[in-house]
Amino acid sequence: MIKTYTNVGYYLKKYGHGVYLLPLFVLVLGCSQNSKTSFSTNYLQISINDQGLIYSIKDLTKSQPRELSPTDKPSALLTLYNSKLDTLYQPLSAEFNLPHNTIVLVFPNNSRAEIRVEPKDKYLKFTLESLTNREDIEGVQWGSVHTNITNLFGEIIGVARDTSETVNYALGMLALDDNTLGGTSRTIGDAAPFQYVIHSPDTIQYPLPEELYEGQIFTLGGNGISDVAFYAHKEPYYRILYGNAAEIDDKGRISITYNSRDRTKKREVYFSLIPNMEANTPNHLQVEPLPGVDYIGSSVALWGSPDSTALMDVIQDIVLSEGLPYPTLNGKWVKDPAAYVPDAITSGGLYDSIISYTSRLGFKAISLYDQSFLRPDRGNGGYIDGKDFEKKPLKLTSGNLSHKEFAKMAAKYGITIGRTPITTSLAPGTKDASPMPSDSLCCQQKRLLANNISATDTLISVSDPKYLDEIASWEGHAKNLNMVKIGKELIHYLGVSEDEPYRLLNVERGYWGTTPSEHKTNDTICKLQVTINYGYDGLIPNMQLQDKIAEYYADVSYINGLGYYDFDGQEFLFNNGHGYYSAKRFFGKMFDRATLHGIPPIRFTGATLSEGSWHYQSIWNVGGGKNLYDVDTREWGSATSQGKDLRDVTYANYFPVGMGGNFPINANSTVGQYEHIQAISVGIGTTYSLYLNQKDVESCPEKEAIFKVIRTWENARAANAFPSDVKKLLAKPEKNWRLLNGENKDTWILNELKEGKIVNSYMLHRAEGY
């Protein structure tokens, strides 16, 4: 067979003050069975055949390009999801149009998808321009892109990583629009189940026991209520999952998938974030249609590069080039390991010296964790201390202060303050919950009232009992939160009768202080979507009200001087059935409003991390103490496996590892402990929230020396002074270190100690640009 090869070559494009050589794609023409098109970046080449399948993925960083595509698993560039049939349509054929940089894929249902291709220096951009015959197509799926990589998988942002020195390569995908999400089209509620999967990152070092196999799924531990008890496996091959943008097969090979959904239509999901636990069984949820939120325009960046430089060279380039969220701290991207910095977290309720401590440590934020939950209450207009800031909740011996007054004091030292909200939980007594509940609350189900009722009737007949017997929410199923809304009245109930006329059972009228009133036949009954109890009690807003609450948090920041949030109950953003899209939309609205106010990007942590929050979220300090990192035993989680589990998730997804609220300075604290904490923090790339109780800190004989140690390490980290080979040594918990200031502010001396004596020394220097 004679083949014709056409090399399209390169073209010049000017950016700013430079001219760059950008690769176009190479087309190889031949007979229909063998025709193929290849697209290249500086580090990656993919080849697509005339069936629309990616059959070759090459690592171009090696002198002999390495093949990453498994021979037995070609990857569909795009598949279509028919939710009625629960079917994914793979493309049958592909038509390439080089002059217009497009691919047209034809599918078994006669749909034609036109995809625009834009090869860049460091990534390939694919955008769905149009789709015909789409009536039954609920979603589109990019991939799955299968690889033969078996090392680390980043399930949140979708990356397959081989971190070995011989290979040192990563392949990944990123969404370029809010409605394109990490994960598969079949993901229920657009938030992947929280569970364990069996995967060994190194089969030589961590061989699987005979009874386990790659890809095997296990539920979490505990009772499903205590989040600490979730983390139940310290074995390295039990990998906890916080998404499904990357998955593994029975051979441990990693696949990457993104998807986009038509959100304009009604649909129902049977959703739980932890579906395999009795305490968190799924609920049926009617998902609110969102006008204008469709999969046409869905866009992804497919990238490959050396793993060691992927974050700062390629991912950062995609984020900046495509205008994705880019929060900064001191002018540096929050994902830059040199920008990782611990925060102060308060206890004890006294604030005389907290700002001074934080400044001397070199930290940039104070989490006022010993204050109560900050509840979203739009009734106060963002003035959490009153219109005239008359409330003074922050105690100092010189006189109590409002948040705004304390924030002004902290700002003089370049420090921001923050609070712990319960995200979107609308608590009783707040503007949108009671005693006049909003008409923009999220309904699990909507039914009609079957008969007129007076203000005192407890016999409430419904048009259809289906699913009304389910206890509200998917999480905890708190009976005290099981209620419906009719008009402006909240009504508590438990159960529904089995026989006609179907009626609500165990009814309590005028719940949460609402006013019992008359209601007419065919009035709408909204079974409310709710949170959990244990102090989190609240109602979930619909998407329009959620938008307003996101803006409210930015208003609170602007009015009161807050620049930090710890979003407890962050998973409540998934309760409306829109999953990661909901999280993206929430944080996007908050950041946009903050920009409108002219305040810096809000630094936040929270109860979870998802593809929806990855770009916005700075840190993930959840939990603490011996559950996260035990400085005495020098292990990740001595009490539970939480430390190991969260370390593995964050590290694999190029996100700072969290060590939680931890390491309180007290009478027994020593300098050596904090030398070790800081060495691990820099070596692996972690942040933590350092507990500061003023009384305890002042009781510590080594207080001043501890402050100096932490500040020295933080100054060197911010200067990006630790080369990668040194970081690998610092990450080893058995080693001991001492870091000293050098001759000037740009140098440091790192000494490795053994039995108190120096065995190795390293001269460190400030990196260029830092």
C-alpha positions in Angstrom: 0.0 0.0 0.0 1.4 3.4 -1.0 0.9 6.2 1.5 1.2 9.9 1.1 2.6 11.9 4.1 1.9 15.6 4.4 3.8 17.6 7.1 1.8 20.7 7.8 4.8 21.9 9.9 4.9 25.0 12.1 3.7 28.6 12.1 4.9 31.7 13.8 2.7 33.5 16.4 3.6 36.6 18.3 2.8 36.9 22.0 3.7 40.0 23.9 7.3 40.8 23.1 8.3 37.4 21.8 7.8 35.2 18.7 7.1 31.5 19.3 7.1 28.5 17.1 3.8 26.7 17.5 3.3 23.2 16.1 0.4 22.5 13.8 -0.9 19.0 13.3 0.5 16.4 11.0 -1.8 14.7 8.6 -1.0 11.3 7.3 -3.2 10.3 4.3 -3.9 6.9 3.0 -6.7 4.4 2.5 -9.8 4.9 4.7 -8.8 2.1 7.1 -5.4 3.5 7.8 -5.8 7.3 7.6 -4.8 9.1 10.7 -4.1 12.6 12.0 -1.5 13.5 14.6 -1.5 16.5 16.9 1.6 17.6 18.7 2.7 19.9 21.5 6.3 20.4 22.8 6.0 17.3 24.9 3.1 15.2 23.6 1.8 13.7 20.4 -1.5 12.0 19.9 -2.8 10.2 16.8 -6.4 9.7 15.9 -7.6 7.3 13.3 -10.6 7.6 10.9 -12.9 6.0 13.5 -12.3 8.9 15.9 -10.2 6.8 18.2 -6.9 7.9 19.8 -4.7 4.9 19.2 -1.3 6.5 20.0 -0.2 8.8 22.8 3.5 9.6 22.7 5.8 11.1 25.3 8.0 13.4 23.1 10.4 14.3 26.0 12.5 11.2 25.3 15.0 10.7 22.5 12.9 7.6 21.6 9.3 8.7 22.0 7.5 6.5 24.5 4.1 5.0 23.7 1.5 5.6 26.5 -1.6 4.2 24.8 -2.3 0.6 25.6 -2.5 -1.5 22.5 -5.7 -3.2 23.7 -7.6 0.0 24.6 -7.8 2.8 22.0 -9.5 5.9 23.4 -12.5 7.7 21.9 -11.8 11.4 21.5 -15.5 12.1 22.3 -18.5 9.9 23.3 -22.2 10.7 23.6 -24.3 9.8 26.6 -27.9 8.6 26.2 -29.2 8.7 29.8 -32.5 7.0 28.9 -30.7 3.9 27.6 -27.7 4.5 29.9 -25.6 4.1 26.8 -22.3 5.7 25.7 -22.0 6.0 21.9 -18.5 5.6 20.5 -17.7 7.4 17.2 -17.9 5.3 14.0 -15.9 7.6 11.8 -13.9 10.8 11.8 -13.6 13.5 9.1 -10.6 15.9 9.3 -10.8 19.4 7.9 -7.3 20.9 8.1 -8.0 24.3 6.8 -10.7 24.9 9.5 -8.9 22.9 12.2 -11.9 20.7 12.8 -12.8 17.1 13.3 -16.3 15.8 12.6 -17.2 12.6 14.4 -20.2 10.4 13.2 -22.0 8.2 15.8 -24.2 5.2 15.6 -27.3 7.3 16.4 -26.5 9.4 13.3 -25.3 12.4 15.4 -22.5 14.5 14.0 -20.2 16.3 16.4 -18.0 19.1 15.1 -14.9 19.6 17.2 -12.5 22.5 16.9 -8.8 21.6 17.5 -6.3 24.2 18.6 -2.7 22.9 19.1 -0.8 25.1 21.6 2.8 25.0 22.8 2.0 23.0 25.8 -1.5 21.5 25.4 -4.1 20.6 22.8 -7.4 22.4 23.1 -10.6 20.6 22.0 -14.0 22.4 21.8 -17.3 20.9 20.8 -18.8 23.4 18.3 -22.0 21.6 17.4 -23.9 18.3 17.7 -26.8 17.1 15.5 -29.5 14.7 16.4 -29.0 15.4 20.0 -32.6 15.1 21.5 -31.7 12.0 23.5 -28.1 13.0 24.3 -28.0 14.2 27.8 -24.2 14.6 27.9 -20.9 14.4 26.1 -17.8 12.8 27.4 -14.2 13.6 26.5 -12.5 10.2 26.5 -12.0 8.1 28.4 -8.3 8.6 27.4 -6.6 5.3 28.4 -2.9 5.1 29.3 -0.4 2.4 30.3 0.7 4.5 33.3 0.2 2.7 36.6 1.8 4.9 39.2 -0.1 7.9 40.6 -3.6 8.9 39.5 -5.1 12.3 40.2 -8.8 11.6 40.3 -9.8 15.2 41.1 -8.2 17.0 38.1 -7.7 14.0 35.8 -4.0 13.1 35.6 -1.9 10.0 35.1 1.5 10.4 36.6 4.7 8.3 36.4 6.9 9.9 39.0 9.9 7.6 38.5 13.2 9.2 37.6 13.5 7.0 34.5 10.0 8.0 33.1 9.1 11.2 34.8 6.0 11.9 32.7 2.4 13.0 33.3 -0.7 13.0 31.0 -3.7 15.0 32.0 -6.8 16.9 31.1 -8.3 20.2 32.4 -11.8 21.7 31.8 -11.8 25.1 30.1 -15.4 26.0 31.0 -17.5 25.6 34.1 -19.9 23.1 32.7 -17.2 20.6 31.8 -16.4 18.5 34.8 -13.9 15.9 35.8 -15.4 12.5 35.6 -17.7 10.4 33.5 -21.2 11.1 32.1 -22.6 8.3 34.2 -21.6 10.1 37.4 -24.7 10.4 39.5 -25.4 13.9 40.7 -22.1 15.0 39.0 -20.1 14.2 42.2 -18.3 10.9 42.3 -18.8 8.5 45.3 -16.5 8.9 48.3 -15.0 5.4 48.7 -11.8 3.4 48.6 -10.2 1.8 45.5 -7.4 -0.8 45.5 -4.4 0.4 43.7 -0.7 -0.1 44.3 1.4 2.8 43.1 4.4 0.4 43.0 3.7 -3.3 42.8 7.3 -4.2 43.8 7.3 -2.1 46.9 3.6 -2.5 47.7 2.4 -5.9 46.3 -1.3 -6.6 46.7 -2.4 -9.4 49.0 -3.9 -12.4 47.1 -7.5 -11.5 48.2 -7.3 -8.0 46.6 -7.1 -6.8 43.0 -6.6 -3.6 41.2 -9.7 -1.5 40.8 -11.6 -3.2 43.6 -14.0 -0.9 45.4 -14.6 -0.7 49.2 -16.8 1.5 51.3 -15.4 3.9 53.8 -15.0 2.9 57.5 -17.1 3.9 60.5 -20.8 4.6 60.9 -21.0 7.2 58.1 -21.6 10.0 60.5 -18.2 10.7 62.1 -16.0 11.9 59.4 -12.8 10.8 61.2 -14.1 7.2 61.2 -14.3 7.3 57.4 -10.6 6.8 57.2 -10.1 3.2 58.0 -7.1 1.7 56.0 -3.5 2.6 56.5 -2.3 0.1 53.9 -0.7 2.0 51.0 -2.8 0.2 48.4 -6.1 1.4 49.8 -6.5 4.7 47.9 -9.4 7.0 49.0 -11.3 8.6 46.1 -12.4 12.3 45.8 -13.5 12.2 42.2 -13.4 10.1 39.0 -11.6 12.2 36.5 -8.9 9.6 36.6 -9.8 5.9 37.1 -7.9 2.6 37.1 -8.6 -0.7 35.4 -8.0 -4.3 36.6 -4.3 -3.9 35.6 -3.8 -0.7 37.5 -3.7 1.4 34.2 -5.0 4.9 34.5 -7.7 6.5 32.3 -8.7 10.1 32.2 -12.3 11.4 31.6 -14.1 14.8 31.5 -17.8 15.3 30.6 -20.4 18.0 30.1 -24.1 17.9 30.6 -27.2 19.5 29.1 -28.6 21.2 32.3 -31.5 22.8 30.6 -33.8 19.8 31.0 -35.5 18.2 34.0 -33.9 15.0 35.3 -34.0 13.0 38.5 -31.0 11.4 40.2 -30.7 8.8 43.0 -27.8 10.4 44.8 -25.5 10.0 47.8 -21.9 11.0 48.1 -21.3 8.0 50.2 -23.9 5.5 48.7 -22.6 2.3 50.3 -23.4 3.3 53.9 -26.7 2.9 55.8 -26.4 6.3 57.3 -26.0 7.9 53.8 -28.3 6.0 51.6 -29.3 7.8 48.4 -32.3 10.0 47.9 -34.3 10.7 44.8 -33.7 14.2 43.8 -35.4 16.2 41.0 -32.6 18.3 39.7 -33.4 21.9 38.9 -33.1 22.8 35.1 -30.7 25.6 34.4 -31.5 27.7 31.3 -28.5 28.2 29.0 -26.2 25.7 30.6 -25.5 23.2 27.8 -22.6 21.0 26.5 -22.2 22.9 23.3 -19.0 24.9 23.8 -17.6 22.2 26.1 -13.8 22.5 26.0 -10.8 20.7 27.4 -7.1 20.9 27.4 -5.2 17.7 26.9 -1.6 17.9 28.0 1.5 15.9 28.6 4.8 16.8 30.1 7.6 15.9 32.4 5.9 15.2 35.7 8.5 17.1 37.7 7.6 20.4 35.9 4.0 19.8 34.9 2.4 22.0 37.5 4.4 25.2 37.1 5.3 24.8 33.4 2.2 23.3 31.8 -0.8 23.5 34.1 0.0 27.1 35.1 0.3 27.9 31.4 -3.1 26.5 30.6 -4.7 28.3 33.5 -3.2 31.7 32.5 -3.7 31.2 28.7 -7.4 30.1 29.1 -8.3 32.7 31.8 -9.1 30.0 34.4 -9.2 31.1 38.1 -5.8 32.2 39.3 -5.9 33.2 42.9 -2.6 34.5 44.3 -0.9 35.0 47.6 1.8 37.7 47.8 1.8 37.8 44.0 2.4 34.1 43.6 -0.2 31.5 42.3 -1.5 29.6 45.3 -0.6 26.3 43.6 3.1 27.3 43.5 4.8 25.3 46.2 6.8 28.4 47.2 3.4 30.0 48.1 2.3 27.2 50.4 2.2 28.7 53.9 0.6 27.6 57.1 -2.1 29.6 58.8 -2.8 30.5 62.4 -5.9 29.0 64.0 -7.1 30.4 67.3 -8.3 28.7 70.5 -9.0 30.0 74.0 -10.9 33.1 72.9 -8.2 35.7 73.8 -6.6 37.8 71.0 -4.1 40.2 72.6 -1.0 38.6 71.0 -2.5 36.5 68.1 -1.6 39.1 65.4 1.9 39.5 66.9 2.4 35.7 66.9 1.2 35.3 63.4 3.4 38.1 62.0 6.5 36.7 63.8 5.8 33.3 62.3 5.6 34.7 58.8 2.0 33.4 58.3 -0.5 35.4 56.3 -3.9 34.4 57.8 -5.7 33.9 61.1 -8.6 31.6 61.3 -10.9 32.6 64.2 -11.9 29.1 64.8 -12.9 29.6 68.5 -15.8 31.8 67.3 -19.1 30.1 66.5 -20.2 29.1 62.9 -20.7 32.0 60.6 -24.1 31.3 59.2 -25.2 32.7 55.8 -27.9 35.2 56.8 -28.6 37.7 54.0 -30.8 39.5 56.5 -27.8 41.3 58.0 -26.6 42.5 54.6 -23.1 41.3 55.3 -22.7 43.3 58.5 -22.0 40.4 60.8 -21.3 42.8 63.8 -24.2 45.1 63.1 -24.7 48.1 60.8 -22.5 50.2 63.1 -20.1 47.4 64.0 -21.5 47.7 67.5 -21.0 44.0 68.3 -17.5 43.3 69.7 -17.1 39.5 69.7 -13.2 39.4 69.7 -11.8 39.7 73.2 -8.7 41.6 74.1 -7.7 42.8 77.6 -7.4 46.4 76.2 -11.1 46.2 75.0 -13.1 43.9 72.7 -13.2 44.5 69.0 -15.4 44.0 66.0 -14.1 41.9 63.1 -13.5 45.1 61.1 -11.4 46.7 63.9 -9.4 43.5 64.4 -8.9 43.1 60.6 -7.5 46.6 60.4 -5.0 45.8 63.1 -4.0 42.6 61.3 -3.8 44.3 57.9 -0.9 46.5 59.1 1.2 43.3 59.3 0.0 41.9 55.9 -2.3 39.5 57.7 -5.9 38.7 56.9 -8.5 37.2 59.3 -11.2 34.6 58.6 -14.1 32.6 59.9 -15.7 29.2 59.6 -19.0 29.3 57.7 -21.4 26.3 57.2 -21.3 27.1 53.4 -24.9 27.0 52.1 -26.8 25.7 55.1 -29.7 28.1 55.7 -30.2 27.8 59.5 -33.5 28.4 61.3 -34.0 32.1 62.1 -32.0 33.3 59.1 -33.5 35.4 56.3 -34.0 32.6 53.7 -35.1 29.8 56.1 -37.5 31.1 58.7 -39.9 32.5 59.9 -40.5 33.5 56.2 -38.8 30.8 54.1 -37.6 31.8 50.7 -39.4 30.6 47.6 -35.9 29.8 46.2 -35.2 26.7 48.3 -34.1 23.4 46.8 -36.8 20.8 46.5 -36.0 17.1 46.5 -39.5 16.4 45.2 -42.5 18.5 44.2 -46.1 17.2 44.7 -49.6 18.8 44.8 -51.8 19.2 47.8 -54.8 16.9 47.2 -57.3 18.9 49.4 -57.8 22.2 51.1 -56.4 22.4 54.6 -56.9 24.9 57.4 -54.2 26.4 59.6 -54.8 23.6 62.1 -55.3 20.5 60.0 -52.8 17.7 60.4 -54.4 15.5 57.8 -52.4 16.6 54.7 -53.2 14.5 51.6 -50.8 14.5 48.7 -51.3 13.8 45.0 -48.5 11.2 44.8 -46.6 9.5 47.7 -43.7 8.4 45.6 -40.4 9.0 47.4 -42.0 11.1 50.2 -41.2 8.3 52.6 -37.5 9.0 52.2 -35.9 10.9 55.1 -34.5 14.1 53.7 -30.9 14.6 52.5 -28.5 11.9 51.4 -26.3 12.6 54.4 -27.1 11.5 58.0 -30.9 11.5 57.2 -31.7 13.6 60.2 -35.3 13.1 61.1 -35.7 16.5 62.7 -35.0 18.0 59.3 -37.6 16.1 57.3 -40.0 18.7 56.2 -42.1 20.1 53.4 -42.8 23.7 52.4 -46.3 24.8 51.3 -46.5 28.6 50.6 -44.6 30.2 53.5 -45.1 27.5 56.0 -42.7 24.7 56.9 -44.3 21.4 58.0 -42.4 18.6 59.7 -43.5 15.0 59.0 -42.2 11.5 59.2 -43.6 8.9 56.7 -46.5 8.7 54.3 -49.5 6.4 54.5 -49.4 3.2 52.4 -53.0 3.4 51.3 -55.2 6.1 49.6 -55.8 8.8 50.3 -52.1 9.2 50.7 -51.2 11.6 53.5 -48.2 12.8 55.5 -47.8 11.1 58.9 -46.7 12.6 62.2 -47.3 16.1 61.1 -46.2 19.2 63.0 -47.5 22.5 61.6 -45.6 25.8 61.7 -42.2 24.2 62.0 -39.2 26.4 62.7 -41.4 29.3 63.9 -43.2 29.6 60.5 -46.9 30.6 60.6 -49.5 27.9 60.0 -52.0 29.0 57.4 -54.7 27.8 55.0 -53.6 26.1 51.8 -55.6 25.2 48.7 -56.0 22.1 46.6 -53.2 21.8 44.0 -50.9 24.1 46.0 -47.3 23.0 45.5 -45.8 20.8 48.2 -42.0 21.1 48.1 -40.1 18.3 50.0 -37.1 20.3 51.1 -33.5 19.3 50.5 -31.6 19.8 53.8 -28.2 19.4 55.4 -27.5 17.4 58.5 -27.9 18.1 62.2 -25.1 18.2 64.9 -25.2 22.0 64.6 -25.2 22.1 60.8 -29.0 22.1 60.7 -30.3 24.0 57.6 -32.0 24.1 54.3 -30.3 24.0 50.9 -30.9 26.8 48.4 -31.7 26.4 44.8 -29.1 27.5 42.3 -30.4 31.1 42.0 -30.4 31.6 45.8 -27.0 29.8 46.0 -25.6 32.5 43.7 -26.8 35.2 46.1 -25.2 33.4 49.0 -21.9 33.2 47.2 -22.1 36.9 46.6 -23.0 37.4 50.3 -19.8 35.8 51.4 -17.8 38.2 49.3 -19.9 41.1 50.8 -19.0 39.9 54.3 -15.4 39.8 53.4 -15.5 43.4 52.0 -17.5 44.9 54.8 -15.7 43.2 57.7 -12.2 42.8 56.4 -12.3 39.0 56.2 -10.0 37.3 53.6 -10.1 33.7 54.7 -12.9 31.1 55.0 -13.0 27.6 56.3 -16.1 26.2 54.5 -17.3 23.5 56.8 -20.1 21.5 55.1 -18.6 22.3 51.7 -20.2 19.1 50.4 -23.6 20.9 50.8 -22.8 22.4 47.4 -23.5 19.0 45.9 -26.9 18.6 47.5 -28.7 20.3 44.6 -27.7 17.5 42.2 -25.4 19.6 40.1 -22.2 18.4 41.8 -18.9 19.9 40.7 -20.7 22.4 38.5 -22.5 23.8 41.5 -19.1 24.2 43.3 -17.5 26.0 40.4 -20.5 28.3 40.1 -20.6 29.1 43.8 -16.9 29.9 44.1 -16.9 31.7 40.7 -19.7 34.0 41.9 -17.9 34.6 45.2 -14.6 35.5 43.4 -16.3 37.7 40.8 -18.1 39.6 43.6 -14.8 40.0 45.5 -13.2 41.4 42.3 -16.1 43.8 42.0 -15.4 45.0 45.5 -11.7 45.4 44.7 -10.5 42.9 47.4 -7.8 40.2 46.9 -8.8 36.6 46.1 -10.4 35.0 49.1 -8.2 32.3 50.6 -10.2 29.3 51.7 -10.1 25.7 52.9 -13.1 23.5 53.5 -14.5 20.1 54.3 -13.7 18.7 50.9 -11.7 19.2 47.7 -13.3 18.6 44.3 -12.7 19.3 40.6 -15.3 22.1 41.2 -13.1 23.9 43.8 -9.5 22.9 42.8 -8.8 26.1 40.9 -10.3 28.4 43.6 -9.3 26.6 46.8 -5.9 27.5 48.3 -5.5 24.8 50.9 -7.3 21.8 52.4 -6.7 21.7 56.1 -9.4 19.4 57.4 -9.3 17.6 60.6 -6.1 17.6 62.7 -4.0 16.2 65.5 -2.9 12.6 65.4 -5.5 11.8 62.7 -3.4 13.9 60.2 0.3 14.0 61.1 1.6 12.7 64.4 4.8 14.6 65.1 5.7 12.3 68.0 5.6 9.1 66.0 6.4 10.8 62.7 3.7 9.2 60.8 0.7 10.3 58.6 -2.2 9.5 60.9 -1.4 7.4 64.0 -5.0 7.4 65.2 -6.6 6.8 61.8 -5.6 6.6 58.2 -6.9 10.2 57.5 -3.4 11.7 57.2 -2.2 9.0 54.7 -5.4 9.2 52.7 -5.6 12.9 52.4 -1.8 13.1 51.7 -2.2 10.7 48.8 -5.2 12.5 47.3 -3.7 16.0 47.4 -0.2 15.0 46.3 -1.5 13.1 43.3 -3.6 16.1 42.2 -0.8 18.7 42.5 -2.5 20.3 45.5 -0.8 21.3 48.8 -1.1 18.4 51.3 -3.0 19.4 54.5 -1.8 18.6 58.0 -5.0 20.0 59.5 -5.4 22.0 62.7 -2.3 20.8 64.5 0.9 21.2 66.4 -0.3 23.6 69.2 2.5 25.5 71.0 2.3 24.7 74.7 4.4 24.1 77.7 5.8 20.9 76.3 6.6 22.1 72.8 10.3 21.9 71.7 12.3 23.5 68.9 13.1 20.1 67.5 9.5 19.3 66.9 9.0 22.3 64.7 12.2 21.8 62.8 10.8 18.4 61.9 7.3 19.7 61.1 8.7 22.4 58.8 11.1 19.9 57.1 8.1 17.6 56.2 6.0 20.6 55.2 8.6 21.9 52.7 9.7 18.4 51.6 6.3 17.1 50.6 4.6 20.4 50.0 2.1 20.8 52.9 0.3 23.5 54.8 -1.2 23.3 58.2 -3.2 25.4 60.7 -1.0 26.1 63.7 -3.1 26.2 66.9 -2.4 29.3 68.9 -3.9 29.6 72.4 -2.4 32.7 74.0 -2.3 31.2 77.5 -0.6 28.0 76.2 1.9 29.8 74.0 3.0 32.0 76.9 3.6 28.9 79.0 6.1 27.5 76.5 9.8 28.0 77.6 11.0 27.7 74.0 8.4 30.0 72.5 10.9 32.5 71.0 13.1 29.9 69.5 10.1 28.1 68.0 8.9 31.3 66.4 12.4 31.8 64.9 12.6 28.3 63.6 9.3 28.4 61.8 9.9 31.9 60.4 13.4 30.8 59.0 11.8 27.9 57.2 8.9 29.9 55.8 11.3 32.6 54.5 13.3 30.0 52.7 10.2 28.3 51.3 8.9 31.6 50.0 12.2 32.2 48.3 11.9 28.8 46.6 15.3 28.0 48.0 14.9 24.2 48.2 15.9 22.3 45.1 13.9 19.1 44.3 16.7 16.7 45.4 16.8 18.4 48.8 13.0 18.2 49.1 13.1 14.5 48.6 15.5 14.2 51.6 13.4 16.5 53.7 10.3 14.3 53.1 11.9 11.4 54.8 10.5 11.4 58.4 13.4 9.5 59.9 15.8 12.4 59.2 16.5 15.4 61.4 17.3 18.9 60.2 18.3 22.4 61.3 17.9 25.4 59.1 19.9 28.5 59.7 20.0 31.9 58.2 22.9 32.5 55.9 25.1 35.6 55.4 22.2 37.6 53.9 18.5 37.4 53.3 19.0 35.4 50.2 20.9 32.4 51.6 20.3 29.7 54.2 22.3 26.8 55.6 20.5 23.4 55.9 22.2 21.0 58.2 21.3 17.3 58.5 21.7 16.0 62.0 22.3 12.6 63.4 22.4 12.2 67.2 22.7 16.0 67.4 25.7 16.2 65.1 25.9 17.6 61.6 26.4 14.9 59.0 25.6 16.9 55.9 25.2 20.5 55.0 23.5 22.3 52.0 23.8 25.9 51.0 20.5 27.2 49.8 19.9 30.3 47.7 16.9 32.4 46.7 15.5 31.3 43.3 15.3 33.8 40.5 11.9 35.6 40.5 11.3 34.9 44.2 
